[in-house]
Amino acid sequence: MLELLTAGGWLMVLIVLCSIVVLAICIERLITLNPKKIAPPHLLATVWKQLKAGEMDAARLKTLKQSSPLGRILAAGLSNAYHGREVMKESIQEAAQHVVHDLERYLNTLGTIAAIAPLLGLLGTVVGMIRVFAEIMSQGTGNASVLAGGISEALITTAAGLTVAIPALTMHRYFVGKIDGIVVELEQETIKLVDALHSEENVEGSL
């Protein structure tokens, strides 16, 4: 492995650094984007029971906000629940934007690395070929080892760049799809709360 890194030239250092960053982001996002942590399965039911029992005070609201991303969105809606349906929905949307921004953290970096890693490999190819032609001009085609070294540098950096870029692009697409699914689930849960809370208020008002 060390021989490959050395043969690939100085651009291999940048490609290896990119691979380390990709690995770190993927591990962090796999841990963070756990649907059960983002939207606990029974959180909405628990909140509704507390509301029905009149137990949703400021302390419980603060605890709900700090419990999970879904709790943060629900708490934002409940804080403005009695200002009307539209105000509640706006506060939920604002909180949801912050949550989605947190869910998408580091994805731009991952996508950027997926785009530039092949370019770094291509640059390595160009540098290697320049070296080959420079040696041909100065020594002719008799020194096969020097020519092979330049071609080897070109091929190694290209392969290394693609080796980093392909998993990075794959994981970026995977995380984007996963976040989309989580966002849909968050929307469904918050809509249930808004509909349940305001439909009950409408029933009580008609009585």
Secondary structure, 3 states (H helix, E strand, C coil): CHHHHHHHCCHHHHHHHHHHHHHHHHHHHHHHCCHHHHCCCCHHHHHHHHHHCCCCCHHHHHHHHHHCHHHHHHHHHHHCHHHCHHHHHHHHHHHHHHHHHHHCCCHHHHHHHHHHHHHHHHHHHHHHHHHHHHHHHHHCCCCHHHHHHHHHHHHHHHHHHHHHHHHHHHHHHHHHHHHHHHHHHHHHHHHHHHHHHHHHHHHHHHC
